[in-house]
Amino acid sequence: MVTQEQLQQIMPNLALERVQTFLPWLNKAMDNVSINTPLRIAYFLAQIAHESGELRWWLEQDDGMNYDITVNPHLAAILGNTQPGDGPKYKGRSPIQLTGRSNYTNCGSSLGIDLVNSPELAEMHEHGFDVTTWYWSTHNLNEYADNQDFLGLTQKINGGLTGEDDREKYLAVAKQVLQISS
């Protein structure tokens, strides 16, 4: 489990009120998918700190048109965005920035929430951490964390290495806070 102090040290720009609100949801969601070792927790928190701007952005800042079939058919197909407007509708949400109709469909089905018709549910703290850990679990990211495969894990989340330096900084801090020797 992550303590309030640890989360504040890893994400120093996260307001205390939000730390207190998020911490029970975060710890419960991590426990549900066995993010339960210091190494797994460090990798998880580093990635979501980058993806969500330290849990401030639960909705992608971009308009999502790059994911739309009308703009980028290849990327849209990868994400399962089959209809015009799917890009903006299914742009990144939750601390991990879940993206694409396919992910929303599969995640919603698994969690028992209608993310296809109500994608904004992924932005709510009651669901956002479960959405995030669903993605983590279904992509076997604990294995990447256990093997300290930072680049592989980043690629699984991001599809590339965007923000690699920022993610590495968060990981270094998380390892220090959680007392993991590199």
C-alpha positions as CSV (number, residue, x, y, z in Angstrom):
1,M,0.0,0.0,0.0
2,V,1.1,3.5,-0.7
3,T,1.0,6.1,2.1
4,Q,-0.1,9.7,1.8
5,E,3.5,10.8,2.4
6,Q,4.9,8.5,-0.3
7,L,2.4,9.6,-2.9
8,Q,3.1,13.3,-2.1
9,Q,6.8,12.7,-2.5
10,I,6.4,10.9,-5.8
11,M,3.9,13.4,-7.1
12,P,4.8,16.7,-5.4
13,N,2.4,18.8,-7.5
14,L,-0.6,16.8,-6.5
15,A,-2.7,18.8,-4.0
16,L,-3.1,17.3,-0.6
17,E,-6.9,17.3,-0.9
18,R,-6.6,15.2,-4.1
19,V,-4.1,12.8,-2.4
20,Q,-6.5,12.2,0.4
21,T,-9.4,11.7,-2.0
22,F,-7.5,9.4,-4.4
23,L,-5.5,7.3,-2.0
24,P,-8.2,4.8,-0.9
25,W,-9.3,4.2,-4.6
26,L,-5.7,4.0,-5.7
27,N,-4.6,1.4,-3.1
28,K,-7.8,-0.7,-3.6
29,A,-7.3,-0.8,-7.4
30,M,-3.6,-1.7,-7.1
31,D,-4.4,-4.4,-4.6
32,N,-7.0,-5.9,-6.9
33,V,-4.4,-6.6,-9.6
34,S,-1.4,-7.5,-7.4
35,I,0.5,-4.2,-7.8
36,N,1.7,-5.1,-4.3
37,T,5.5,-5.0,-4.3
38,P,7.6,-1.9,-4.1
39,L,9.0,-2.5,-7.6
40,R,5.5,-2.9,-9.2
41,I,4.2,0.1,-7.2
42,A,7.2,2.3,-8.3
43,Y,6.7,1.4,-12.0
44,F,3.0,1.9,-11.8
45,L,3.1,5.3,-10.1
46,A,5.9,6.5,-12.4
47,Q,3.9,5.7,-15.5
48,I,0.6,7.2,-14.3
49,A,2.3,10.3,-12.9
50,H,3.6,11.0,-16.4
51,E,0.4,10.0,-18.2
52,S,-1.9,12.1,-16.0
53,G,0.4,15.0,-15.0
54,E,0.5,13.7,-11.4
55,L,-3.2,12.7,-11.4
56,R,-4.3,16.1,-12.5
57,W,-5.5,15.2,-16.0
58,W,-7.9,12.4,-16.3
59,L,-8.9,13.5,-19.8
60,E,-6.4,13.8,-22.6
61,Q,-5.5,17.4,-23.3
62,D,-5.6,16.9,-27.1
63,D,-8.9,16.8,-29.0
64,G,-8.4,13.2,-30.0
65,M,-8.8,13.8,-33.7
66,N,-5.5,12.1,-34.4
67,Y,-7.2,8.8,-33.4
68,D,-10.2,9.4,-35.7
69,I,-10.8,7.3,-38.8
70,T,-11.3,10.5,-40.8
71,V,-7.8,11.8,-40.0
72,N,-5.6,8.7,-39.3
73,P,-7.2,5.5,-40.6
74,H,-4.3,3.3,-39.6
75,L,-4.1,4.4,-36.0
76,A,-7.9,4.5,-35.7
77,A,-8.0,0.8,-36.9
78,I,-5.4,-0.2,-34.3
79,L,-7.5,1.5,-31.6
80,G,-10.8,0.0,-32.9
81,N,-12.1,3.5,-33.8
82,T,-14.4,2.5,-36.6
83,Q,-16.8,5.4,-36.8
84,P,-16.2,9.1,-37.6
85,G,-16.0,10.9,-34.2
86,D,-14.6,7.9,-32.3
87,G,-11.3,9.6,-32.0
88,P,-12.5,12.5,-29.8
89,K,-15.1,10.3,-28.1
90,Y,-12.6,7.6,-27.0
91,K,-9.5,9.8,-26.4
92,G,-7.4,9.2,-23.4
93,R,-9.1,9.0,-20.0
94,S,-8.2,7.9,-16.5
95,P,-4.8,8.1,-15.0
96,I,-3.3,5.8,-17.7
97,Q,-5.1,7.6,-20.5
98,L,-7.2,4.6,-21.8
99,T,-7.6,5.3,-25.5
100,G,-9.7,3.8,-28.3
101,R,-13.2,2.2,-28.8
102,S,-11.7,-1.3,-28.4
103,N,-10.2,-0.6,-25.0
104,Y,-13.3,1.2,-23.8
105,T,-15.5,-1.7,-24.9
106,N,-13.3,-4.4,-23.4
107,C,-12.6,-2.5,-20.2
108,G,-16.2,-1.5,-19.7
109,S,-17.3,-5.1,-20.2
110,S,-14.8,-6.4,-17.7
111,L,-15.6,-3.8,-15.1
112,G,-19.4,-3.9,-15.6
113,I,-19.6,-0.2,-16.6
114,D,-20.9,1.2,-19.9
115,L,-17.8,3.0,-21.1
116,V,-18.9,2.8,-24.8
117,N,-22.0,5.0,-24.3
118,S,-20.6,6.9,-21.3
119,P,-16.8,7.2,-21.8
120,E,-16.6,10.1,-19.3
121,L,-17.1,7.5,-16.5
122,A,-13.4,6.6,-16.9
123,E,-12.6,10.2,-15.7
124,M,-14.4,9.6,-12.4
125,H,-12.2,8.6,-9.4
126,E,-14.7,5.9,-8.6
127,H,-13.8,4.2,-11.9
128,G,-10.6,5.8,-13.1
129,F,-8.2,3.7,-11.0
130,D,-10.0,0.5,-11.9
131,V,-9.8,1.5,-15.6
132,T,-6.1,2.1,-15.1
133,T,-5.4,-1.2,-13.3
134,W,-7.6,-3.1,-15.8
135,Y,-5.2,-1.9,-18.6
136,W,-2.2,-2.7,-16.5
137,S,-3.4,-6.1,-15.7
138,T,-4.6,-7.1,-19.2
139,H,-1.3,-6.0,-20.7
140,N,0.7,-8.1,-18.1
141,L,2.6,-5.0,-16.9
142,N,3.5,-6.5,-13.5
143,E,5.8,-8.8,-15.4
144,Y,7.5,-5.8,-17.1
145,A,7.9,-4.1,-13.7
146,D,9.2,-7.3,-12.1
147,N,11.8,-7.5,-14.9
148,Q,12.6,-3.8,-14.6
149,D,11.8,-3.5,-18.3
150,F,11.2,0.2,-18.4
151,L,11.2,0.6,-22.1
152,G,9.0,-2.3,-22.8
153,L,6.5,-1.2,-20.2
154,T,6.5,2.4,-21.5
155,Q,5.9,1.1,-25.1
156,K,2.9,-1.0,-23.9
157,I,1.3,2.1,-22.3
158,N,2.3,4.7,-24.8
159,G,2.7,2.9,-28.0
160,G,6.2,4.5,-28.2
161,L,8.6,6.2,-25.8
162,T,7.0,9.6,-25.6
163,G,7.9,11.3,-22.3
164,E,10.7,8.7,-21.6
165,D,12.8,11.2,-19.6
166,D,9.9,12.3,-17.5
167,R,8.8,8.8,-16.8
168,E,12.4,7.8,-15.8
169,K,12.5,10.8,-13.4
170,Y,9.3,9.7,-11.7
171,L,10.6,6.1,-11.6
172,A,13.9,7.2,-9.9
173,V,11.9,9.2,-7.3
174,A,9.5,6.4,-6.7
175,K,12.3,3.9,-6.2
176,Q,14.0,6.2,-3.8
177,V,10.8,6.9,-1.8
178,L,9.9,3.1,-1.7
179,Q,13.5,2.3,-0.8
180,I,14.3,0.2,-3.9
181,S,18.0,-0.2,-4.7
182,S,18.7,0.1,-8.4
